[in-house]
Amino acid sequence: MPLLLVLLVVLLIAQIGFWDTLGALLGAAAMIVLFILIAVTAVAVAGYVVLRRFRRRP
């Protein structure tokens, strides 16, 4: 599997150039990080809302 990824990166570099490939890979990594951050934030907000609802009822 890693060999396939290396071949894919080499093919991308040959097609569109090194800097464009590096930008695409860094952009993809940043999108994954942002997605995880948004998912964690959504779970935290949902937990906060649920916790507030249960605390209001005596």
C-alpha positions as CSV (number, residue, x, y, z in Angstrom):
1,M,0.0,0.0,0.0
2,P,2.7,2.6,0.8
3,L,4.4,1.7,-2.5
4,L,1.1,2.6,-4.3
5,L,1.0,6.0,-2.5
6,V,4.6,6.7,-3.4
7,L,3.9,5.9,-7.1
8,L,0.8,8.1,-7.0
9,V,2.8,11.0,-5.6
10,V,5.5,10.5,-8.2
11,L,2.9,10.4,-10.9
12,L,1.4,13.7,-9.6
13,I,4.8,15.4,-9.5
14,A,5.4,14.3,-13.1
15,Q,2.0,15.6,-14.2
16,I,1.6,18.9,-12.4
17,G,5.0,19.7,-10.9
18,F,6.5,19.5,-7.4
19,W,5.1,22.7,-5.9
20,D,1.6,22.1,-7.1
21,T,1.7,18.6,-5.7
22,L,3.1,19.8,-2.4
23,G,0.3,22.4,-2.2
24,A,-2.3,19.7,-3.0
25,L,-1.0,17.3,-0.4
26,L,-0.8,20.0,2.3
27,G,-4.3,21.2,1.4
28,A,-5.6,17.7,1.7
29,A,-4.0,17.2,5.1
30,A,-5.3,20.6,6.3
31,M,-8.9,19.6,5.2
32,I,-8.6,16.4,7.2
33,V,-7.4,18.3,10.3
34,L,-10.2,20.9,9.9
35,F,-12.8,18.1,9.5
36,I,-11.7,16.4,12.7
37,L,-11.6,19.8,14.5
38,I,-15.2,20.6,13.4
39,A,-16.4,17.1,14.3
40,V,-14.9,17.3,17.8
41,T,-16.4,20.8,18.3
42,A,-19.8,19.5,17.1
43,V,-19.7,16.6,19.6
44,A,-18.7,19.0,22.4
45,V,-21.5,21.4,21.7
46,A,-24.0,18.6,21.5
47,G,-22.8,17.2,24.8
48,Y,-23.1,20.7,26.4
49,V,-26.7,21.1,25.1
50,V,-27.7,17.7,26.4
51,L,-26.0,18.3,29.8
52,R,-27.8,21.7,30.1
53,R,-31.2,20.1,29.4
54,F,-30.8,17.4,32.1
55,R,-29.5,20.0,34.7
56,R,-32.6,22.2,34.3
57,R,-35.0,19.5,35.4
58,P,-35.0,19.2,39.2
